Amino acid sequence: MDKVLISGGAGFIGSHMTAALLDAGHQVVVLDDLSTGKRSYLPKNENLMLVVADIRDPMSVRETFGHHPDIEQVIHFAAQSNVSVSLANPSDDAETNIIGTIHLLEEARRHDVKAFVYASSAAVYGLKNELPIAENAEKTPTSPYGVSKLSAEHYVEATGRLYGMSTGCFRFSNVFGPRQSAAPESGVISIFIHKLMNGETPVVYGDGEQTRDFIYVDDLVSGLTAFLSQAKKHEETIHSVYNLGTNIETSINKMISVIDRVLATSSVPSYRRARSGDIPFSRLDNSKMIEELAWEPLTDLEDGIRKTIAYYNKNA
Ligand SMILES: NC(=O)c1ccc[n+]([C@@H]2O[C@H](COP(=O)([O-])OP(=O)(O)OC[C@H]3O[C@@H](n4cnc5c(N)ncnc54)[C@H](O)[C@@H]3O)[C@@H](O)[C@H]2O)c1
């Protein structure tokens, strides 16, 4: 079984990926500074090793690979992923998202890693009038976060091509599910679930008819797993960029009504003026994933929300 390094493996998405790979019998090294991730998100498993370290520190990354020279695959989630923080402090954002990525890439290629998966974002596209957005749409990111994600994609692919390492850059839509933080600026679904479960009034910026493409975390994990299997099967190295979303647009009002239905509540949101820079409509074309990786999202919004609420009920 392969040894896989997962940066940010103690975070929301990373912890689901970690659990899935352990279940499949792999050894997993989680490299995480626990800035937003938590030890408690990680399963107890003898095949799991947690290294508490910062990807901005090249020596820590080097030592981690030095202790585990047999790492075959890297999945890179660790990031500064708060758009407001990136606007307030673009150089810190770049330090983690670009320089941190380069540190991982340098060690990965030195240790002859076979495949490198990068967690990118739909933020690389910026505002788009035509939906769904395909991978080859023009990239006009509107925040330093979007710029750093796009830039890191280029480093990932260029390093892979230079040194014979397969690479997959995945532009996630809005991911949701158990363990997602409900802090401001995290996932809108977890924020609204938290509010409605606590009897608070949800605040909607704009008229609530703006849309997002919500993907349940298990579907995202199965997409990344499908790529890793494909990269392993291929004799030649592959370099791919994929949208990872559902290609379904859901308005914020609809999303609130689904949460209301599951919780048996009837919330009355407080509508405020739309925030400048907010993307009005979003939907990712996922046909490349479906065709090339024989993948499809299996969890509908209501099912996913039900599972997420069950998690919050258990962990309140
Ligand atoms: N959640 C979404 O909807 C979404 C959408 C698009 C892209 N993404 C991307 O997916 C990835 C994972 O996001 P998430 O929602 O799970 O966020 P998260 O904050 O839950 O996970 C990030 C993890 O990285 C760790 N980390 C942060 N900075 C680090 C550093 N300098 N060194 C080591 N570890 C560090 C954190 O402790 C955390 O465990 C990120 O790259 C994010 O940009 C997420």
The ligand as a Gaussian input file, in Angstrom:
#p B3LYP/6-31G(d) Opt

LIG

0 1
 N      -13.938000      24.492000       1.645000
 C      -14.155000      24.922000       0.411000
 O      -15.314000      25.169000       0.014000
 C      -13.005000      25.096000      -0.562000
 C      -13.302000      25.594000      -1.845000
 C      -12.242000      25.764000      -2.746000
 C      -10.947000      25.396000      -2.389000
 N      -10.702000      24.923000      -1.137000
 C       -9.315000      24.565000      -0.791000
 O       -9.299000      23.288000      -0.168000
 C       -8.248000      23.228000       0.795000
 C       -8.776000      22.748000       2.130000
 O       -9.771000      23.653000       2.589000
 P      -10.645000      23.388000       3.892000
 O      -11.984000      23.990000       3.632000
 O      -10.545000      21.977000       4.302000
 O       -9.903000      24.357000       4.939000
 P       -9.360000      24.064000       6.401000
 O       -8.952000      25.388000       6.952000
 O      -10.342000      23.267000       7.184000
 O       -8.077000      23.164000       6.125000
 C       -6.801000      23.692000       5.883000
 C       -5.816000      22.887000       6.693000
 O       -4.495000      23.353000       6.419000
 C       -3.812000      23.603000       7.638000
 N       -2.852000      24.684000       7.379000
 C       -3.129000      25.983000       7.091000
 N       -1.987000      26.667000       6.919000
 C       -0.969000      25.774000       7.082000
 C        0.444000      25.877000       7.030000
 N        1.049000      27.048000       6.777000
 N        1.188000      24.768000       7.247000
 C        0.584000      23.582000       7.519000
 N       -0.742000      23.428000       7.595000
 C       -1.514000      24.510000       7.381000
 C       -4.892000      23.972000       8.637000
 O       -4.520000      23.760000       9.993000
 C       -6.031000      23.046000       8.200000
 O       -5.931000      21.794000       8.830000
 C       -7.617000      24.624000       0.829000
 O       -6.488000      24.607000      -0.001000
 C       -8.693000      25.514000       0.222000
 O       -8.129000      26.654000      -0.386000
 C      -11.700000      24.758000      -0.210000

